[in-house]
């Protein structure tokens, strides 16, 4: 990795062979459903188990006009997804972010590639000043990734979500483009 890539992880001149970042398609519904139903993926979200293809398809058919939904693929297989939802009114300068990577592909740079594409879109095309997210306090890998992209912890949400039979805390994190 070059020095410029190290100092700005969202800017990468060339993706590895076989890797593509693209917008979500309606035809992705089944593969995205499989992804979000994986135990590791689901553990980092607020999603209940056993999501249905029909519900995912319905969501993909009716996206918010202020949303950007991306996937990262490896040799045509979806290995991660990310969504950005722009807020409105007096918070129109803000977007919330959520993402996840396939259980079998974590730790291989796909989250960095996906988050980099989303941050670039937010900064260079959507004029988003503030990106915000929540992340479970025990998700060290995600917290580390977000910090590399300039996200800072702003708060602690106690008993934020119910996961595996217990309440878990989450951090609120945000990235400001000044």
Buried (B, 14 or more C-beta within 10 A) or exposed (E): EEEEEEEBBBEBEEBEEEBEBEEBEEEBBEBBBBBBBBEEBBBBBEBEEEBEBEEBBEBBEEBEEEEBBBBBBBEEBBBBBBBBBBBEEEEEEBBBBBBBBBBEBBEBBBBBBBBBBBBBBBBEEBEBBBBBBBBBBEBEEBBEBBEBBBBEBEEEBEEBBEBEEEEBEBBBBBBEEE
